[in-house]
Amino acid sequence: MKLQINRDLLAEAVSFAVKLLPQRTTLPILGGVLLEAHGGDLHLATFDYEVSSQTAVAADIETEGSVLVSGRLLADISSKLPGDDVTLSLEDGKLLVVSGAARFELYTMPLEEYPSLPQIDQWVGTVDAEKFADAIAQVAVAASRDDVTPVITGVQIEIDESELTFLATDRYRVAVRGIEWNNDGQAEGNALVPARTLNEVAKTFAHQGSVKVALIKNDDREIIAFSANRRTVTSLLIKGNYPPVRRLFPETVENYAVVNTAELIEAVRRVSLVLDRESPLRFTFNLDGVTLDAAGNDQAQARERVEAFLTGDEVVISMKPQFLIDGLNSTRCEFAKMAFTKTDNPHKPGPVLITGQTSKDGEQPGAFKYLLQPNLLLR
């Protein structure tokens, strides 16, 4: 194999290919990046049995061939090469990387031991890339980071004829967002995708116009694939039954407050400076606005009042600052509506439903909902 390629094209392609590789793996070969030169393109791929990335970039191919080398090492090298062009060649079992006055020799891995990449025979639909990325960013923040319960570390994608609905929960909060899509293959069902993978897909494809989607079932393995602009990512789906979180959302709530999103976020950040990690803030909503109280520790306490427009009864509630900020940020609106649900126990407040509003009295877009379970009231 021998070829010449633009340095920036190579660096960008390798960076994409290795982005989803695990930091540590028990099998070194799964940390490799597969380079295949043919047909006027350099094809790059990575695969660790759970997630794969594939892309292709134009190159001046002198001799076709394939080679497998350390992915992260090649990414580090290609991002720091001095010349505008790079020559890649396979000589004496090593991949030579030459650019300007720099020369690197990378030891190769056995191609025959590398797993076969997932094959995608049919795409079932397309979705607007910006809406897709925005929906994932809004919802994935609520996914659990605790691997003890894998099923809630993913984002549940509900697929029907005309809409994709994204759901995530970590038991303390639930986020949901639906977007329209073009269902070419009449696909229906659910796909539970690791949140980390879906987040990287969203960032990668956010500005690519549209994203193709495929669902693959093969040998008891279920895989979802996303592709745009000669880049493809596949992910093994998480097995298990996702909790029925949709039923937790109330149809109507009569007791609510409307707040300026940015003002409340900034106030929460300020007041929570005196809190110990994971401690909640106390919020009092009344006709004068909302008062934030942080009991803090032996060194400091804090209080601040922010304008709020209350409908219904006065509410006193405690919430974790970061969880509240995540929900407010995800509304993507100037104003947020915080609706206070009730439980049968008067001493135990119900979840707070957060949605966005275009203005103080404006319409709610309705696409995004965030349900946050409050903490027990501080005494």
N, C-alpha and C positions, 0 to 999 in steps of 0.2 A: 504494500500500500504506500502511495506517495501522493501528496496533494499540497496545494497552496490555498490559503484562506485569509480573509480579512481578520485581523486580530479582534476587533470589537464584535464581529459576528460570532466568532468562535467563543469568546468569553461569555457573551450573552446566552448562547446556546448551551454551553456546559453548565452555567449557573442555573438555568432552568432545569436541566436534566437531573442535577444532583440535589436540588432544593429539598425534595421530599425524602431523600435517603436518611435512614436513622443515623444518629451520631455514633452509635456503637452497634456492632452486629457480631454474633457468634461465628458467622461465616464470612470471612474477608471478601470472598468473591462477590457477595451481594452488595458490597460497597463500590463495585466497579461501574464504569461507564462504558457502554458498548459503542464503538465507532465503526461505521460501515460507509465506505466510499464507493459510490456507484451512481451512474446516470447523471453526472454533473452536480451531485449533492453530497454533502456529508451528513449522514444520519446518525443521531445520537440517542441512546436509550439507557434507562436504568430500571431495575426491577428487583424487589426484595420479597416477592410472593404476595405482598399485601397492597403495594402501590407501585405503579409504573409511570414513567414520563418518557415521551418520545417526541423528537423534533427533527427538522431537517433544515439545512442552510446551504446556500450556493457555495461551491468551491471549484477550483481548477484541478480536476482529477487527472493526474498523470498515470497512476497505476491503481486499479481498483483493489479493494481488500477490506479486511476486518481486523479489529484489535480490541482487547479488553484491558483497561488500565484503571488505577485508583481514581474514582470520581472526584473526591474532594481535593486530592492533590493536583489533578489536572485543572480544576476550577481555580485553585489558588495561583497556579502558574500562569494560566491564560489571562488572568485579570491583571497581571503585573509585567507582561512582556513589553520590551522597549520599542519594537518596530511596528509599523503599520500592517505588515503582512507576516503570516506564520507558515512555515513549512512543517508538515507532519509526514514522517516516513517510518516505515517498519524495517529495521535492520538488525540482524543477529538476535532476534527475539526481543528487541527493545523498541519502544516508540521514541523516536527522536523528535523533539520540539525545538525548532530553531526560529528565532526572530531577532533581527538586528545582530548584536554581538552576543546575545544570550543563547545558550544551548543546554537543553535538558534531556536526560535519558531516563525514561520511565520503564520499569520492569512490567512485563505483561502478565496477564492471568490466562489460564486455559479456557479457551472459548467453548470447548466441548462440555465443560462443567457448568456453564451459565444457563439459567432456566430459560425456557421459551417464552417470548413476550406474548401478552394477551392479544388475540386477534379480534378485530371489530368488523363484523360482517354487515351490520345494518344500524343506521342511526334512526332513532324513533322520534326525534323532534328537535326544535331549535328554540332558543330563548334569547331575549335582548340582553346583551352582555352587561350593560350598566345596571339594569334592574336586578339581574341575577346576582351581581357582586354586592349591590346595596342590600338586598334581602339577606344574603348570607352574613354580611357584616352586622346587620341589626340583630339577627337571631343567635348566631354562634356564640356570642358573648355569654349566653345563659347556659351553655353546655357544661357538664361537669368535667372537672380535671382529675377526678379520682378514679384511677384505673380499677379499683376494687369492684365497681359496677360498670362494666364496659358499655352496657346498653345506653346509659345516659351520657357517655362521653361523645356520642354522635349527634348529628342533626338528622331528624326524621324528615324525609322528603315524601310528601303525599302527591301522587301523580294522578290526575284525571284528564278528561278530554281537553279542557281549556285552561287549566290552572296548575301551577306548582305551588304547594304550600310547605313552608319550612317551619319546623318545630324544634325547640331545644329546651331542656330543663336540667337543673342540678338539684332538684327537690325543694329548693328554697325560692325558686322563681321559674317562670315559664315565659318564653317568647314565641310569638307566631307571626308569620308574614306570608301573604299569598301574592303571586304574580302571574300574569297571563303568559302562555307559551303556545307555540305552534306544534301540536301533537300530530306528527306525520304518520306514525305507526299505530295510532289508536292505543297507545300504551296506557295502562292503569296499574295501580298498586302502590307499594311503599318501598323506599330505599333508605336504609339507615347507614349514613356515611360518617366516618370519623371527622369530628369538627376541625381538627388540625389540618387534615387534607383538604377539606372543603374551603377553609379559609385561604389556603395557598392557591387553590384553583381560582377563587374569587379575585384575589389580588392580581394573578397572572392574566386573567382574561377580561378584566374590567373594562378595557378600552378596545376590545377586538370586534365591536359591531354586534356579532351574534355568536352564540355558543351552541354547538351540537351536543346532543345527549344520546347515550346508548345504554341499554341494559343487557347484560350478558349472563346467561346461565350455562355453566359447563362443568360437568363432573362434580356436582354438589357444591360448586363455587359460584357465588353470585357477585357480579362485578358491575360497577357503574363507570361510564366513561364520559369525559368532557373534551371537546376539541374546538380549536379556533386558530386560524392563521398558522397552519402547519405545526401546531403544538397539541399534544394529546396527553391527558392524564387519566389513568384508570385507578380505581380503588376497590379493594375487597370490601363488601358490605359487612357490617356488624350483625352477627346472628343474635336473635332474641326478640322478645315482644316488647315494643315500646310502651311505656305507661300511658293510659288514656287521659292525657292532660287536657285535651280540648274541652272536656266536660267541666273543667274547673272554672272556665270563663263564664261570668254571669251575663245574662242577656241585658239586664238593665240595672243601674244603680242610681238611687235618688240623691245620695249624699256624696258630694264631690267638691273639689277645689280646682280652679284654673290658675296656673302660675306661669310666669315668664321662665322659660326653660333655662336660658343662660344665667339669669340672675340667681335662680335657686341652686344650680350646679356650683356657681362660684361661692355662694354662701355655705353650702355643704362642705366644700373643700377647705374654706377658712376655719369654720367652727370645729371641724373634725381634726384639726391639727393638734388639739390637746388630748385627743382620745388615744387610748391604747389600741393596739392592733386588734381588729375584729370586734371592737366594741361598737354598739349601736348609738345613733343619735336620737334624741327625743324631739318630736315635732308636735306643736300645738297649733291646730288650724281653727281660727275663729273669724269673726267679722272684721277684726283688725289686721288680718293677714296670717302668716305662719311664722311662729317663733321656733328657732332651733336652739336646743340646749345640749351642751356637752358637759357631763359631770367631770370628765377628765380624770386627773390623778392628784397626787399631793402637790403638784407644781402649778397646775393651772386649771381654770374652767373657762367656758366661753358661751356666749349667747348672741344671737342676731335675729332680727326680724326682717322678713321679706314680704313684699306685697303678694297677696293671694285673694282670689275671689271665691268665697265659699257659698255653696248652695246646700242647705240642710243644717244638721246639727254640728256643734263643735266636736272636733275629733282630736284625741291625744294618742299618739302612736310612736313606736320606736322602730327604726329601720337601719340596716347596715349602710353606711355612707356610700361605699363603692357600688353596691348592688343598685342603690337608687340612682347614682350617677350613670351607671351603665344603661338603665332603662330610660332616663331622661335624654341622654345623648342619642339613643337609638330612635327616638321619635322623629328626628330630622325636621322638627318644627319649631317655630318661634315660641309657641305656647304649648304647655302640656296639661292634660286633664288627669287629675289623680282622684279616682273614684274609690270610696271606702265601703267595702262589703262588710257584712256582719255574720256572726256565728251564733249558735244557740247559747253559747257561754258568754255572758256580758263582760267577763273579765278577759276574754280572749278575742282580740280583734281579728277580723277576716282579712284576706289578701287585699292589697292595693292594686287596682287596675290602672295602668298608665298608658295613655294614648296621646297622639299629637293633635294639635289644633292650629289652623292657619292664623287665627287671631283670638283675642279674649272671648269673643262671642262667635267665632267663626266655625266653619264646618270641620269635622274630623275626616281626614283622608280615609281612615278605616282599614288600611292595609296592614298596619302593625299594631300589635297588642303585647303588653308586658305585664305579667301578673307577679307581684312581689309579696312573699309571706313576711309579715312584720315580726319583730322580736317581741317577747313578753315585755310589758311596760316596766320601766325602771322605777323602783320605789325610792 
